[in-house]
Amino acid sequence: MRPPRGKEVLLSVSDVDDSRSPEQNVRQRLLDVFQREGKVTERDLLRISAMTGVDYFTVSKTLEEILLHGAEGQSSQEE
C-alpha cells in the first residue's frame, strides 16, 4: 500500500541502523521527528517503539530527556 499523495513515510523498517544500540536509534528518530515536525505526538512514540523494539515507556522517557536538555540549553543561552 502506498502512502497518501503528498505525505512522506516518516519511518520504515529499513531505516533502523543496526550499528547503533536501540536506545541510540530511538534518540535519533525522536530528534529527527522533532526537528522535522516541531513536536512529537503519542502516535510517533508508539511508531518508534514498534519499529525499534524498545518499550513505549523508555521511548517516552527518552523524549522527556531530550526536551529537558533542550530547555536547559535554551535557558543557559539566555543568561
N, C-alpha and C positions, 0 to 999 in steps of 0.2 A: 504494500500500500504506500502510495506516495504522499508526502506531506502536502498540506493545502498550499495553493499557489501563493507566493509572497511570504511564506513562512520558512524559516530555516530550521533545520534539525539541530536542536541545542546539544544533544548528547547522543552518541551512538556507542555501541559495544566496542567498536574498533578504536575508539578514542582512548581507551584505557591504556596507560603506559605501564607495561609490566616491569620496567626497570626501576620504578619508584614503589615505595611502600603504599599500601591502600590509604593510609592517612594523608600522605603527600598528594595522592591523586584527588582525594576529597577536597583538600585545601585548595589545590589548583583549580578544580572545577568550580568551587564556590567563588573564588576570586574572579574567574572568567565570567560567570553569570552576573556577579555583582558589578563588574566593570562594564559589561555589555548592557545590562538592563537597569542598573542603578538600584536594584533591590533583588532580594532572593525570596521567592514565595515558598509556602509549605510544599507545593507541588514540586518545585525544584529540589527541595530537600529529599522528598520521597524518591524522586527520579535518581538523584545522585546516590542515595542509599542503595537502591536496587541495582544500579549499574556497577557500583564498586564493590558491593557485598559487605559494606560497612553498615552497622546498625544505625537506625534513624537517630537515636539519642546521641551517638558520637558525632554524626554529621551536624546535628543542631548545635551541639556544644562547640564544635569547630567553627561554625558560623558566629556564635557568640564571641569566641576568642578573636576572630578576625575583626568583628565590629568594635570590640572593646579596644583592641590595639589601634584601630583606625581612629577612634575617638580620642585616645590618649595622644596619638601622633598629631592630631589637629590642635588639641589644647596646648601642647608643648610648642607648636609653631606660632601660636597666637601670643605667647609670652614674650 
